């Protein structure tokens, strides 16, 4: 979720048609917090490597999910969960003609019913950033060799990474997770994401 992610797409000249549809829904619902286009392009690229299942927490109005669907190969199933019932209903309408997409309503943990995933995007829960929000168990939710994406970080200027002057424990959780090979990718001057691949055992 980005603070002005919906509006950030305005200057993008070439967007997949499904992303445009999701953006229209986000604007109609006055939802500003869609993923940014930099993140969307990363999701689009990573989705192409999935073989069977992609999961996402935090559907919003479906902009990030639309990037994923647009990049995924035929036959890949996509599951996304949104805690706000109205947003979930609107997002489901965006993907009404896409039988490979399931939009769920509820807590992010509902995604656990549909794993393990080739690609798991943690945007609306499971990141471990907020109090009471434990990080997702990637050893259970990812297939060996699967990829997790944890977005919406401010690029770190050094090590250890800091957030508001304190060590960023959430970011370190993913970067130092023993079951992952993870790296922080700077997508813009003010935006980075952590991408990790589950170690083959």
C-alpha positions in Angstrom: 0.0 0.0 0.0 1.4 3.4 -1.0 0.0 6.7 0.2 -0.5 8.1 -3.3 -0.1 5.0 -5.4 -3.3 5.4 -7.4 -2.4 8.9 -8.5 1.2 7.8 -9.3 -0.1 5.9 -12.3 -1.5 9.0 -13.9 1.8 9.8 -15.8 2.3 6.2 -16.9 1.9 6.1 -20.7 1.6 2.3 -21.1 -0.4 0.3 -18.6 -1.9 -3.2 -19.1 -5.6 -2.9 -19.8 -6.6 -4.7 -16.6 -4.5 -2.3 -14.5 -6.4 0.6 -16.1 -9.6 -1.1 -15.1 -8.5 -1.5 -11.5 -7.3 2.1 -11.4 -10.7 3.3 -12.6 -12.3 1.3 -9.7 -9.8 2.8 -7.2 -10.5 6.3 -8.4 -14.3 5.7 -8.3 -14.0 4.6 -4.7 -11.6 7.4 -3.9 -9.0 4.9 -2.8 -5.5 6.5 -3.0 -3.4 3.6 -1.6 -2.8 1.4 -4.6 0.6 0.1 -5.2 2.9 2.4 -7.2 3.7 1.7 -10.8 7.4 0.9 -9.9 6.1 -1.9 -7.6 3.5 -2.9 -10.2 6.2 -3.5 -12.9 8.2 -5.6 -10.4 5.1 -7.7 -9.6 4.4 -8.1 -13.3 7.8 -9.4 -14.0 7.9 -11.8 -11.0 4.4 -13.2 -11.8 5.8 -14.6 -15.0 7.9 -17.0 -13.1 5.0 -18.6 -11.2 3.9 -22.0 -12.2 0.7 -22.8 -10.2 -0.3 -20.2 -7.5 0.2 -16.6 -6.6 -1.0 -15.1 -3.3 -1.4 -11.6 -2.2 -2.5 -9.9 1.0 -4.2 -6.5 0.8 -6.1 -6.4 -2.4 -7.3 -2.8 -2.0 -9.2 -2.2 -5.3 -7.0 -4.6 -7.2 -4.3 -2.5 -8.9 -1.4 -4.7 -7.6 -3.4 -7.8 -8.4 -4.1 -6.6 -11.9 -0.3 -6.2 -12.4 0.1 -9.8 -11.2 -2.7 -11.2 -13.4 -1.3 -9.3 -16.4 2.1 -10.9 -15.9 1.1 -14.4 -15.0 1.2 -17.3 -17.4 -2.0 -19.2 -18.5 -3.1 -21.8 -15.9 -1.7 -19.9 -12.9 -4.3 -19.3 -10.1 -4.2 -16.1 -8.1 -5.6 -15.5 -4.6 -5.9 -12.2 -2.9 -7.4 -11.2 0.4 -8.8 -7.9 1.5 -10.1 -7.1 5.0 -12.5 -4.4 4.0 -15.7 -6.0 2.6 -16.7 -3.1 0.3 -13.2 -2.9 -1.3 -13.2 -6.7 -1.6 -16.6 -6.6 -3.4 -15.4 -3.9 -5.8 -12.2 -5.7 -6.5 -14.0 -8.9 -7.2 -16.0 -7.0 -9.8 -12.8 -5.9 -11.5 -11.8 -9.5 -12.0 -15.3 -10.9 -12.7 -14.3 -12.1 -16.1 -11.1 -13.8 -14.9 -11.9 -17.2 -13.5 -8.3 -17.7 -12.4 -8.6 -15.0 -9.9 -10.2 -15.3 -6.4 -10.7 -12.3 -4.2 -11.3 -13.2 -0.6 -12.7 -11.1 2.2 -11.2 -11.2 5.7 -8.0 -11.3 7.7 -4.8 -11.8 5.7 -4.4 -15.3 7.2 -7.2 -16.5 5.0 -4.6 -16.8 2.3 -3.0 -19.7 4.2 -5.9 -21.9 3.0 -4.7 -21.7 -0.6 -0.9 -22.1 -0.4 1.8 -23.0 -0.8 2.5 -20.3 -3.4 5.1 -19.8 -6.1 4.9 -16.1 -5.4 3.5 -14.4 -2.3 3.0 -10.7 -2.1 2.6 -9.3 1.4 1.0 -5.9 1.2 -2.0 -6.0 3.6 -0.8 -8.1 6.5 1.8 -10.7 7.2 4.7 -8.3 6.9 5.4 -8.1 10.6 5.5 -4.3 10.5 2.6 -3.5 12.8 2.1 -4.5 16.4 -0.1 -7.6 16.5 0.7 -8.5 12.9 3.1 -11.4 13.0 5.2 -12.1 9.9 3.8 -14.8 7.5 5.4 -18.2 7.8 7.2 -18.5 4.5 8.4 -22.0 5.2 4.7 -23.0 5.1 3.4 -20.6 2.5 6.1 -20.8 -0.2 7.0 -23.8 -2.3 10.8 -24.5 -2.3 12.3 -21.9 -4.6 9.2 -19.7 -4.3 9.4 -15.9 -3.9 8.1 -13.6 -1.3 7.7 -9.8 -1.9 7.4 -7.4 1.1 6.9 -3.9 -0.1 6.6 -0.3 1.0 9.9 0.3 2.7 11.9 3.5 2.6 15.4 2.7 1.1 17.9 2.0 3.8 20.9 4.3 3.9 23.1 1.9 5.8 23.3 -1.2 8.0 21.5 -2.0 10.1 18.5 -0.5 8.4 16.7 2.2 10.5 13.1 3.3 10.6 12.2 6.5 12.5 15.7 6.4 14.1 15.4 2.8 15.4 16.6 -0.5 14.0 14.0 -1.8 11.5 13.3 -5.2 12.9 10.6 -6.0 10.4 13.0 -5.4 7.5 15.7 -7.4 9.2 13.3 -10.3 9.7 13.0 -10.7 6.0 16.6 -9.9 5.0 18.0 -12.3 7.6 15.4 -15.0 7.5 17.2 -18.4 7.5 14.8 -19.9 5.0 15.3 -17.1 2.4 17.9 -15.6 0.2 16.7 -12.0 0.4 17.7 -8.6 -1.0 16.3 -5.1 -0.7 15.6 -3.6 -4.1 15.4 0.2 -4.5 12.5 1.0 -6.9 12.6 4.8 -6.5 14.4 7.3 -4.4 11.7 6.9 -1.7 10.6 3.3 -2.3 12.2 -0.1 -1.8 10.9 -3.6 -1.4 12.4 -6.8 -0.1 12.4 -9.9 -2.3 13.3 -13.3 -1.0 13.5 -16.7 -2.5 12.9 -19.8 -0.3 16.0 -21.9 0.0 15.8 -25.3 -1.7 16.0 -28.1 0.8 
